[in-house]
Amino acid sequence: MPAWPDMFARVRAFAAAIGVHVLMVALVVLGTMNWQPFRKPQPVGLTIEAVIVDTSEIKKQRDAARKAVEREQRRREREAELEKQRQREQQRKLDEQRKQQELEAQRKREAQDRLQQLRIERERKLEEERLKQQRELEKVREQREAAEKQRQLEAERLKQLEARKAQEQQEQLRLQQEAEAQRRAEAEAQAFRAGQVAALKDKYQAAIQAFVTQNWLRPPTAQPGLRCTLKIVQIPGGEVISAAISGQCNGDEATRRSILAAVERGGALPYRGFEDVFEREIDFIFIYDGD
């Protein structure tokens, strides 16, 4: 349904068009008449004058007037349409402005809500921090009280320890003197024992050398200055499990076989009296420097 301003504009345009039409018709009619309203009537003879009216000219003028009216009507319609467009544009701008205002109001409300949430969150964190600091202060106070009690206990215990320490120092001094005497005695005994063991090892090596030499069948190729290192595996009692050349040996193959045969031929190495220096695996150097 058209608005009242639009309807009023249409009625006004239509009335103006009718007025223009009436005016043009009046002008045309008056133009074709020899009207002299202020001329006095004069007596004339009986004369008949014929007036020829050009109807085509009247038609042209009427068409021109009609076209003028139509142009005026179209102009007014364009103006009315432009006015309607202007009003629609103005209404659109008002709607957009109202929408922007609503969006702005919504943004402000959301911003206020966020600020309120931030304020609440900050207050909550501050309260948590205050409670945390309070708990820490209470904990520190409890620790100080416990430390003071512990200090008093430590002081009392220290007094007891000092008294006990004086006694223990005297006892320790006595024990140190006794231990030092014992250590010197053990060192002397150990040195004596080491000397005995070293001497016993030398005797053990000499006994094995004599044992192997006694069982050795010297081949003709064996020369004085012979040195051969053997790895001998035995069990308690001296029984030989295996024997092999394990190091340098300046003898030929026949000499090497003869030395290994001498170790195995004996069956068991010297053992009785050498129990303290017995080893399951020994490195034995067979020596021959001539008869």
C-alpha positions as CSV (number, residue, x, y, z in Angstrom):
1,M,0.0,0.0,0.0
2,P,1.6,3.4,-1.1
3,A,2.4,5.9,1.6
4,W,0.5,9.1,1.9
5,P,3.3,11.4,0.6
6,D,3.5,9.3,-2.6
7,M,-0.3,9.4,-3.1
8,F,-0.4,13.1,-2.5
9,A,2.4,13.6,-5.1
10,R,0.5,11.6,-7.7
11,V,-2.7,13.5,-7.2
12,R,-0.9,16.8,-7.4
13,A,0.8,15.8,-10.6
14,F,-2.5,14.6,-12.1
15,A,-4.2,17.9,-11.2
16,A,-1.4,19.9,-12.7
17,A,-1.6,17.9,-16.0
18,I,-5.4,18.6,-16.3
19,G,-4.7,22.3,-15.6
20,V,-2.1,22.5,-18.4
21,H,-4.5,20.8,-20.8
22,V,-7.3,23.3,-20.0
23,L,-4.9,26.2,-20.4
24,M,-3.6,25.0,-23.8
25,V,-7.2,24.5,-25.1
26,A,-8.2,28.0,-24.0
27,L,-5.2,29.5,-25.7
28,V,-5.9,27.6,-28.9
29,V,-9.6,28.8,-28.9
30,L,-8.7,32.4,-28.2
31,G,-6.1,32.4,-30.9
32,T,-8.6,31.5,-33.5
33,M,-11.1,34.2,-32.5
34,N,-11.0,37.8,-33.5
35,W,-12.0,39.0,-30.0
36,Q,-12.1,42.7,-29.4
37,P,-14.0,43.1,-26.2
38,F,-13.3,46.9,-25.9
39,R,-14.2,47.8,-29.6
40,K,-17.5,49.6,-30.0
41,P,-19.9,47.9,-32.3
42,Q,-20.1,49.7,-35.7
43,P,-22.8,49.3,-38.1
44,V,-21.8,47.3,-40.9
45,G,-23.5,46.2,-44.0
46,L,-24.8,42.9,-44.6
47,T,-21.5,41.3,-45.2
48,I,-20.7,37.6,-44.7
49,E,-17.2,36.8,-44.0
50,A,-16.0,33.2,-43.9
51,V,-13.2,32.2,-41.6
52,I,-11.3,29.2,-42.5
53,V,-9.9,27.4,-39.5
54,D,-6.8,25.3,-40.0
55,T,-7.6,22.2,-38.0
56,S,-4.2,20.7,-38.7
57,E,-2.5,23.6,-36.8
58,I,-5.0,23.1,-34.0
59,K,-4.1,19.4,-33.9
60,K,-0.4,20.2,-33.8
61,Q,-0.8,22.6,-31.0
62,R,-3.0,20.1,-29.2
63,D,-0.4,17.4,-29.7
64,A,2.3,19.7,-28.5
65,A,0.3,20.6,-25.4
66,R,-0.4,16.9,-24.8
67,K,3.3,16.1,-25.1
68,A,4.2,18.9,-22.8
69,V,1.7,17.6,-20.3
70,E,3.1,14.1,-20.7
71,R,6.7,15.4,-20.3
72,E,5.7,17.3,-17.2
73,Q,3.9,14.2,-15.9
74,R,7.0,12.1,-16.6
75,R,9.2,14.7,-14.9
76,R,7.0,14.7,-11.9
77,E,6.9,10.9,-11.8
78,R,10.7,10.8,-12.0
79,E,10.8,13.3,-9.2
80,A,8.4,11.3,-7.2
81,E,10.4,8.1,-7.9
82,L,13.6,9.9,-7.0
83,E,11.9,11.1,-3.8
84,K,10.9,7.6,-3.0
85,Q,14.4,6.4,-3.7
86,R,15.8,9.1,-1.5
87,Q,13.4,8.2,1.3
88,R,14.3,4.5,0.9
89,E,18.0,5.4,1.0
90,Q,17.4,7.5,4.0
91,Q,15.5,4.7,5.6
92,R,18.2,2.3,4.7
93,K,20.8,4.6,6.3
94,L,18.6,4.9,9.4
95,D,18.3,1.1,9.5
96,E,22.1,0.7,9.1
97,Q,22.7,3.4,11.7
98,R,20.2,1.7,14.1
99,K,21.9,-1.6,13.4
100,Q,25.4,-0.1,14.1
101,Q,24.1,1.4,17.2
102,E,22.7,-1.9,18.3
103,L,26.0,-3.6,17.4
104,E,27.9,-0.9,19.3
105,A,25.6,-1.3,22.3
106,Q,26.1,-5.1,22.1
107,R,29.9,-4.7,21.9
108,K,29.8,-2.4,24.9
109,R,27.7,-4.9,26.9
110,E,30.1,-7.7,25.9
111,A,33.1,-5.5,26.8
112,Q,31.5,-4.7,30.2
113,D,30.8,-8.4,30.7
114,R,34.4,-9.2,29.9
115,L,35.6,-6.5,32.2
116,Q,33.4,-7.8,34.9
117,Q,34.7,-11.4,34.4
118,L,38.3,-10.1,34.4
119,R,37.5,-8.2,37.6
120,I,36.0,-11.2,39.2
121,E,38.9,-13.4,38.1
122,R,41.5,-10.9,39.3
123,E,39.7,-10.7,42.7
124,R,39.7,-14.5,42.9
125,K,43.4,-14.7,42.1
126,L,44.2,-12.0,44.6
127,E,42.2,-13.9,47.3
128,E,44.0,-17.1,46.4
129,E,47.3,-15.4,46.5
130,R,46.4,-13.9,49.9
131,L,45.4,-17.3,51.3
132,K,48.6,-18.8,49.8
133,Q,50.7,-16.2,51.5
134,Q,48.9,-16.7,54.7
135,R,49.5,-20.5,54.6
136,E,53.1,-19.9,53.8
137,L,53.5,-17.5,56.7
138,E,51.8,-20.1,59.0
139,K,54.1,-22.7,57.6
140,V,57.2,-20.5,58.2
141,R,56.1,-19.8,61.7
142,E,55.6,-23.5,62.4
143,Q,59.0,-24.2,60.9
144,R,60.6,-21.6,63.1
145,E,58.9,-23.0,66.2
146,A,60.0,-26.5,65.2
147,A,63.5,-25.2,64.5
148,E,63.6,-23.6,67.9
149,K,62.6,-26.8,69.6
150,Q,65.1,-28.7,67.6
151,R,67.8,-26.1,68.5
152,Q,67.0,-26.6,72.2
153,L,67.1,-30.3,71.8
154,E,70.4,-30.1,69.8
155,A,71.9,-27.9,72.5
156,E,71.0,-30.4,75.2
157,R,72.2,-33.2,73.1
158,L,75.4,-31.3,72.4
159,K,76.1,-31.0,76.1
160,Q,75.6,-34.7,76.5
161,L,77.8,-35.4,73.5
162,E,80.6,-33.1,74.7
163,A,80.6,-35.0,78.0
164,R,80.5,-38.3,76.2
165,K,83.1,-37.1,73.7
166,A,85.6,-36.3,76.5
167,Q,85.2,-39.9,77.7
168,E,85.4,-41.3,74.2
169,Q,88.5,-39.3,73.4
170,Q,90.3,-40.8,76.4
171,E,89.0,-44.3,75.4
172,Q,89.9,-43.6,71.7
173,L,93.4,-42.5,72.7
174,R,93.9,-45.7,74.6
175,L,92.5,-47.8,71.7
176,Q,94.6,-45.9,69.2
177,Q,97.7,-46.6,71.2
178,E,96.8,-50.3,71.4
179,A,95.9,-50.3,67.7
180,E,99.1,-48.7,66.8
181,A,101.0,-51.3,68.7
182,Q,98.9,-54.0,67.1
183,R,99.5,-52.5,63.7
184,R,103.2,-52.4,64.1
185,A,103.2,-56.0,65.3
186,E,101.0,-57.0,62.3
187,A,103.2,-55.1,59.9
188,E,106.3,-56.7,61.3
189,A,104.6,-60.1,61.1
190,Q,103.3,-59.4,57.5
191,A,106.7,-58.3,56.4
192,F,108.2,-61.4,57.9
193,R,105.4,-63.5,56.3
194,A,106.0,-61.7,52.9
195,G,109.6,-62.5,53.1
196,Q,108.8,-66.1,53.9
197,V,106.3,-66.3,51.0
198,A,108.8,-64.7,48.6
199,A,111.4,-67.2,49.7
200,L,108.9,-70.0,49.5
201,K,107.9,-68.9,46.0
202,D,111.6,-68.9,45.0
203,K,111.9,-72.4,46.5
204,Y,108.7,-73.5,44.6
205,Q,110.0,-72.2,41.3
206,A,113.4,-74.0,41.9
207,A,111.6,-77.2,42.9
208,I,109.5,-77.1,39.7
209,Q,112.7,-76.4,37.6
210,A,114.5,-79.3,39.2
211,F,111.5,-81.5,38.8
212,V,111.1,-80.7,35.1
213,T,114.8,-80.9,34.4
214,Q,115.0,-84.3,36.1
215,N,112.3,-85.6,33.8
216,W,113.6,-83.9,30.7
217,L,115.1,-86.0,27.9
218,R,117.3,-83.4,26.3
219,P,117.4,-83.6,22.5
220,P,120.6,-83.1,20.6
221,T,119.4,-79.8,19.2
222,A,119.0,-78.2,22.6
223,Q,121.6,-75.6,23.2
224,P,122.7,-73.8,26.4
225,G,120.9,-70.5,27.0
226,L,117.6,-72.1,26.4
227,R,114.6,-70.1,27.7
228,C,110.9,-71.3,27.2
229,T,107.8,-69.9,29.0
230,L,105.1,-72.4,29.7
231,K,101.5,-72.2,30.9
232,I,100.8,-75.0,33.3
233,V,97.4,-75.9,34.7
234,Q,97.3,-78.1,37.8
235,I,94.9,-79.0,40.6
236,P,95.6,-79.1,44.4
237,G,98.1,-81.9,44.9
238,G,100.2,-80.8,42.0
239,E,98.6,-83.0,39.3
240,V,99.2,-81.5,35.9
241,I,96.0,-81.0,33.8
242,S,97.7,-79.3,30.8
243,A,100.9,-77.6,29.7
244,A,101.6,-75.4,26.7
245,I,104.2,-73.0,25.3
246,S,102.7,-69.6,26.1
247,G,105.5,-67.1,25.6
248,Q,108.9,-66.8,24.1
249,C,111.0,-69.9,23.5
250,N,114.3,-69.9,21.7
251,G,114.3,-73.7,21.2
252,D,113.4,-75.6,18.1
253,E,110.3,-77.7,17.7
254,A,111.9,-80.9,19.1
255,T,113.2,-79.0,22.1
256,R,109.7,-77.6,22.8
257,R,108.0,-81.0,22.6
258,S,110.7,-82.5,24.9
259,I,110.0,-79.8,27.6
260,L,106.2,-80.3,27.5
261,A,106.8,-84.0,27.7
262,A,109.0,-83.6,30.7
263,V,106.2,-81.6,32.5
264,E,103.6,-84.2,31.6
265,R,105.9,-87.2,32.3
266,G,106.2,-86.3,35.9
267,G,102.5,-86.5,36.5
268,A,102.4,-84.1,39.4
269,L,104.5,-81.1,40.3
270,P,105.9,-80.5,43.8
271,Y,103.1,-79.6,46.2
272,R,103.7,-80.7,49.8
273,G,105.2,-77.9,51.7
274,F,104.3,-75.3,49.0
275,E,100.5,-75.1,49.8
276,D,100.7,-71.4,50.8
277,V,102.1,-70.4,47.4
278,F,100.1,-72.9,45.2
279,E,98.3,-71.5,42.2
280,R,96.1,-73.4,39.8
281,E,97.6,-71.7,36.8
282,I,101.3,-70.8,36.7
283,D,103.7,-69.3,34.2
284,F,106.9,-71.4,34.4
285,I,110.1,-70.4,32.6
286,F,112.2,-73.4,31.8
287,I,115.9,-72.6,31.8
288,Y,118.8,-74.6,30.4
289,D,122.3,-73.2,30.6
290,G,124.3,-76.4,29.9
291,D,125.5,-79.2,32.2
